[in-house]
Amino acid sequence: MKTTQFIQCRMLLLTMMLLATARISLADQAQNSIPTNSRDAKPNPSHEFTMRSHRYPETKMYTIMQFGALGALSEPYYGAKEAKLTFDFGAMRNLNKNWALGANFRVESDETDDATGLMLRGRRWLGKDASVDVATGFLKHGTNGPPLENSWVNQAQINIGNIGSVTVEMQTYKLNGMDFDTNGNWGTRTESGTMWLLGGSVHYLPGLAAFIGLGLLTAATWD
């Protein structure tokens, strides 16, 4: 009896999967219908994976590799005046010719704080090369800087192909621990707020070259 019920459940699940697959296939054909002798109206991707980002059907998956800098539009919460240097590395998958979804590892650093985190990223293709990204995630801050708890990050980005992008970012933070207050007195510091940042990034190999050049320049100026 149990065996019969198990087989019936499997058959029911298989039927549901087939119906769902058929429905998705019909929706894709309606969206991407083109004159063709092929049985499948949706074009196959030219590449399964590429290092540079491309719209479907040129590629199915691609990497995110961005080197950038962000400057605070509002007063920095811990007094840092220099820009944050950022690095994003991850991957995205084209769901269709208009939308992509993925995630990236995030590293950022300024004169008093270092942070790492993960971000979920969605992309809307505007044409062959231009696109808009919206990302959200958490940053975990280092122990050598101010007593920052995990920060919530929201980001909007306009991408110009694989060249670069302009970024607006909102970071919601919380300070909780021993630190110098705004008057320079040592003690327990607890506060929270939101900081807006504006900047940009360079992508892939040009970004990597710029990042290495900046590192060499910085090392050359060390005393």
QUISULPE-V143952 format. One record per helix or strand. SS is the DSSP state (h for helix, s for strand). FROM is the first residue (numbers start at 1). TO is the last residue. Records with the same first field share a line. If there is no record, write none. Layout:
SS = FROM-TO, FROM-TO
This chain:
h = 2-31, 204-220
s = 47-50, 59-72, 84-94, 99-109, 114-125, 130-141, 148-148, 151-160, 164-180, 186-203
